């Protein structure tokens, strides 16, 4: 089976990381019959999916033109992967005028209400997709079937305190307080400011660094305290691995993601399993 994952997300690691989550879930399930291709804008994070990556120019002007979209770089990349199934990460609008060569599943996390309306020339039509799945319990998604969040880590992926101390280059007997950044460069000041108010010392894990640990969540599970933005992956991994209560969340405004909503979720909303495993279990077998 040929599975193609498409995302138009180009900020931070989150959108590509969902492809990694699928890749790892396929390995856990022993689905060696599935060939994964990841079609995404060029990004340093594409290194995480290895040979599965197909860096592709996502040109909004071309994709919103019905005459040019069918021969766009995105359309060619998807067609060249010859998929049996296309998994679309959140960004459905870029594919409105791209012929879908196979059944498609659309994954939706927190999005603005207008996301499920669409631009006037290309309204949202859920009938275009074989499945539309809510991958977190976000406002406006209640009408879609829900699965647990799709994250890289498994519930048993935990590092030791000694592992974290070695990574940070400090003594494990001292406080292990970590500021982690996986979003935009501009987030760093806001995170550091909140950490300073709480008192230090604080150590930094910047997931943009070439040598950054991946995934970082197993290490964060060993920390005494964490300061982080409540992006999809970090937040739900914290709930799955149990370090959310030791994390100070710093909601940073995003155009397409309600981080403040996510940070305010009750403590008892905890994933039962990794949604990536659920997705893989739903895949047809040849």
PLY file of the C-alpha trace (Angstrom):
ply
format ascii 1.0
element vertex 286
property float x
property float y
property float z
element edge 285
property int vertex1
property int vertex2
end_header
0.00 0.00 0.00
1.21 3.50 -0.84
0.30 6.17 1.73
0.94 9.86 1.07
0.84 12.46 3.82
0.40 16.08 2.70
0.84 19.22 4.76
1.14 22.85 3.73
2.30 23.81 7.24
5.59 25.66 7.14
6.00 27.13 10.65
7.54 25.12 13.44
7.90 21.37 13.63
4.33 20.35 14.39
2.96 19.50 10.97
5.93 17.43 9.84
6.06 15.71 13.22
2.62 14.21 12.60
4.15 12.45 9.62
6.86 11.09 11.93
4.10 9.92 14.27
2.55 7.94 11.41
5.93 6.58 10.39
6.61 5.28 13.89
3.11 3.88 14.30
3.53 1.94 11.06
6.75 0.46 12.46
5.10 -0.44 15.79
2.28 -2.18 13.93
4.68 -4.06 11.65
3.03 -2.53 8.58
6.06 -3.02 6.34
3.65 -3.29 3.41
2.94 0.47 3.65
5.18 2.86 1.72
4.92 6.38 3.18
5.63 9.55 1.21
5.57 12.96 2.89
4.74 15.90 0.61
5.47 19.16 2.45
7.07 22.58 1.98
10.86 22.63 2.32
11.74 22.59 6.01
14.71 21.60 8.16
12.31 19.30 10.01
11.80 17.12 6.92
15.05 15.42 7.87
13.02 13.66 10.55
11.18 11.52 7.99
14.31 10.57 6.06
13.86 9.19 2.56
10.07 9.56 2.78
10.36 13.35 2.36
9.34 15.03 -0.89
10.03 18.77 -0.38
7.54 20.62 -2.57
6.84 24.27 -3.28
3.36 25.18 -2.00
2.48 28.24 -4.07
-0.84 29.65 -2.84
-1.38 31.79 -5.93
-1.03 28.78 -8.21
-3.12 26.47 -6.04
-6.03 28.91 -5.86
-6.16 29.12 -9.65
-8.40 26.32 -11.02
-6.51 26.42 -14.32
-3.02 26.05 -12.82
-3.60 23.99 -9.67
-3.92 20.63 -11.49
-0.38 20.99 -12.86
1.15 22.62 -9.78
4.20 21.28 -7.97
1.91 19.95 -5.24
-0.36 18.16 -7.71
2.62 16.58 -9.46
4.26 15.50 -6.20
1.08 13.81 -4.99
0.42 12.17 -8.35
4.02 10.96 -8.64
3.72 9.21 -5.27
0.84 7.16 -6.77
-0.99 6.89 -3.45
-3.67 4.42 -2.52
-4.62 6.77 0.31
-3.92 10.46 0.89
-3.81 11.80 4.47
-4.23 15.58 4.57
-2.93 17.43 7.59
-5.34 20.29 8.42
-4.59 22.32 5.25
-7.38 21.31 2.88
-7.67 24.60 0.95
-4.44 24.16 -1.09
-5.89 20.96 -2.58
-9.34 22.26 -3.51
-8.46 22.53 -7.21
-5.97 19.65 -7.20
-7.44 16.37 -8.48
-7.28 13.77 -5.72
-5.95 10.53 -7.22
-7.34 8.33 -4.43
-9.49 8.41 -1.29
-8.43 11.10 1.19
-8.59 11.42 4.96
-8.53 14.90 6.48
-7.08 15.38 9.98
-8.31 18.44 11.88
-6.91 19.91 15.09
-7.88 23.29 16.58
-8.74 25.67 13.73
-10.60 29.00 13.48
-14.35 28.68 12.67
-13.72 30.15 9.21
-11.48 27.15 8.44
-14.58 24.97 8.06
-16.24 27.51 5.78
-13.44 28.27 3.37
-12.87 31.08 0.86
-15.82 32.08 -1.31
-14.39 30.36 -4.39
-13.70 27.11 -2.56
-16.08 26.26 0.24
-15.34 23.42 2.64
-17.06 20.23 1.47
-16.54 17.30 3.80
-18.02 14.96 1.18
-14.75 15.25 -0.73
-13.04 13.16 1.95
-13.56 9.53 2.79
-12.97 10.44 6.43
-12.70 13.71 8.36
-11.18 13.04 11.78
-10.87 15.34 14.79
-7.45 14.72 16.32
-8.15 16.75 19.45
-11.39 17.79 21.22
-11.35 21.32 19.81
-14.34 23.66 19.49
-16.21 23.23 16.20
-15.03 19.67 15.56
-17.71 17.78 17.51
-19.51 16.70 14.35
-16.52 14.68 13.15
-15.41 11.28 14.44
-12.71 11.77 17.05
-9.48 9.92 17.71
-6.84 10.58 20.34
-4.10 13.09 19.45
-1.56 11.96 16.85
1.85 12.30 18.51
5.30 10.80 18.09
5.75 9.29 21.53
4.30 6.14 22.99
3.10 6.08 26.60
6.18 4.06 27.60
8.69 6.46 25.99
10.37 7.93 29.06
13.94 8.99 29.73
15.58 8.98 33.14
16.64 11.98 35.19
20.24 10.98 34.47
19.50 10.98 30.72
18.13 14.52 30.92
21.04 15.75 33.03
23.54 14.30 30.54
21.70 15.99 27.70
21.80 19.33 29.49
25.38 18.87 30.67
24.55 19.37 34.33
24.54 17.40 37.56
21.40 15.31 38.06
21.35 16.23 41.75
20.53 19.86 40.93
17.24 21.30 39.68
16.34 20.24 36.14
14.17 23.04 34.79
13.79 23.24 31.02
12.58 25.82 28.54
11.64 24.04 25.32
10.96 25.75 21.98
9.66 24.04 18.88
7.69 26.90 17.35
8.77 30.24 15.94
12.05 31.99 16.70
10.05 34.90 18.08
8.66 32.63 20.84
11.99 32.53 22.68
11.65 35.87 24.45
8.15 35.14 25.77
9.19 31.74 27.09
12.33 33.11 28.74
10.37 35.94 30.33
7.92 33.58 32.01
10.74 31.29 33.14
12.56 34.26 34.70
9.49 35.11 36.76
9.49 31.59 38.19
13.14 31.65 39.19
16.03 29.61 37.84
18.27 28.14 36.86
16.71 27.19 33.53
18.18 25.11 30.74
17.20 25.40 27.09
16.13 22.79 24.55
15.68 24.41 21.15
14.20 21.86 18.76
15.40 23.94 15.82
19.03 23.11 16.60
20.54 20.44 14.36
21.63 18.43 17.37
18.37 18.77 19.30
16.97 15.58 20.85
14.03 14.09 19.01
11.56 13.42 20.33
12.16 15.71 23.29
9.08 14.70 25.30
10.65 11.60 26.93
13.39 13.86 28.33
10.90 16.50 29.44
9.03 13.82 31.38
12.10 13.64 33.66
12.27 17.41 34.29
11.38 19.10 37.56
9.69 21.91 35.68
9.08 22.86 32.05
8.18 26.12 30.34
6.71 25.68 26.86
4.18 27.00 24.39
1.09 24.76 24.27
1.56 23.68 20.69
-0.30 20.56 19.64
2.55 18.08 19.98
4.20 19.32 23.17
0.87 19.73 24.93
-0.58 16.33 24.08
2.72 14.55 24.68
2.81 16.15 28.12
-0.64 14.72 28.84
0.29 11.29 27.49
3.58 11.10 29.45
2.32 12.84 32.57
4.44 15.99 32.81
1.68 18.51 32.08
1.21 19.30 35.78
4.88 20.35 36.00
4.64 22.55 32.90
3.97 26.27 32.77
2.18 26.91 29.51
2.79 30.17 27.68
0.00 30.63 25.10
1.43 32.50 22.13
-1.07 33.79 19.61
-1.19 31.89 16.34
-3.34 32.70 13.31
-4.57 29.12 12.92
-4.34 27.55 16.37
-6.03 28.46 19.66
-3.18 27.80 22.08
-4.97 29.48 24.99
-7.91 27.09 24.61
-5.57 24.11 24.67
-3.66 25.37 27.71
-6.95 25.78 29.59
-8.18 22.23 29.12
-9.10 20.38 32.34
-6.39 18.13 33.77
-8.54 15.02 33.37
-8.50 15.20 29.56
-5.77 12.67 28.90
-5.27 10.57 25.75
-6.07 6.90 26.20
-3.72 5.93 23.38
-1.69 7.44 20.58
-3.99 8.47 17.74
-1.26 7.56 15.25
-1.73 3.92 16.23
-5.47 4.32 15.72
-4.92 5.73 12.23
-2.63 2.86 11.29
-5.17 0.33 12.59
-7.74 1.92 10.27
-5.59 1.47 7.16
-6.81 -1.18 4.73
-4.71 -4.28 4.19
-3.95 -5.52 0.71
0 1
1 2
2 3
3 4
4 5
5 6
6 7
7 8
8 9
9 10
10 11
11 12
12 13
13 14
14 15
15 16
16 17
17 18
18 19
19 20
20 21
21 22
22 23
23 24
24 25
25 26
26 27
27 28
28 29
29 30
30 31
31 32
32 33
33 34
34 35
35 36
36 37
37 38
38 39
39 40
40 41
41 42
42 43
43 44
44 45
45 46
46 47
47 48
48 49
49 50
50 51
51 52
52 53
53 54
54 55
55 56
56 57
57 58
58 59
59 60
60 61
61 62
62 63
63 64
64 65
65 66
66 67
67 68
68 69
69 70
70 71
71 72
72 73
73 74
74 75
75 76
76 77
77 78
78 79
79 80
80 81
81 82
82 83
83 84
84 85
85 86
86 87
87 88
88 89
89 90
90 91
91 92
92 93
93 94
94 95
95 96
96 97
97 98
98 99
99 100
100 101
101 102
102 103
103 104
104 105
105 106
106 107
107 108
108 109
109 110
110 111
111 112
112 113
113 114
114 115
115 116
116 117
117 118
118 119
119 120
120 121
121 122
122 123
123 124
124 125
125 126
126 127
127 128
128 129
129 130
130 131
131 132
132 133
133 134
134 135
135 136
136 137
137 138
138 139
139 140
140 141
141 142
142 143
143 144
144 145
145 146
146 147
147 148
148 149
149 150
150 151
151 152
152 153
153 154
154 155
155 156
156 157
157 158
158 159
159 160
160 161
161 162
162 163
163 164
164 165
165 166
166 167
167 168
168 169
169 170
170 171
171 172
172 173
173 174
174 175
175 176
176 177
177 178
178 179
179 180
180 181
181 182
182 183
183 184
184 185
185 186
186 187
187 188
188 189
189 190
190 191
191 192
192 193
193 194
194 195
195 196
196 197
197 198
198 199
199 200
200 201
201 202
202 203
203 204
204 205
205 206
206 207
207 208
208 209
209 210
210 211
211 212
212 213
213 214
214 215
215 216
216 217
217 218
218 219
219 220
220 221
221 222
222 223
223 224
224 225
225 226
226 227
227 228
228 229
229 230
230 231
231 232
232 233
233 234
234 235
235 236
236 237
237 238
238 239
239 240
240 241
241 242
242 243
243 244
244 245
245 246
246 247
247 248
248 249
249 250
250 251
251 252
252 253
253 254
254 255
255 256
256 257
257 258
258 259
259 260
260 261
261 262
262 263
263 264
264 265
265 266
266 267
267 268
268 269
269 270
270 271
271 272
272 273
273 274
274 275
275 276
276 277
277 278
278 279
279 280
280 281
281 282
282 283
283 284
284 285
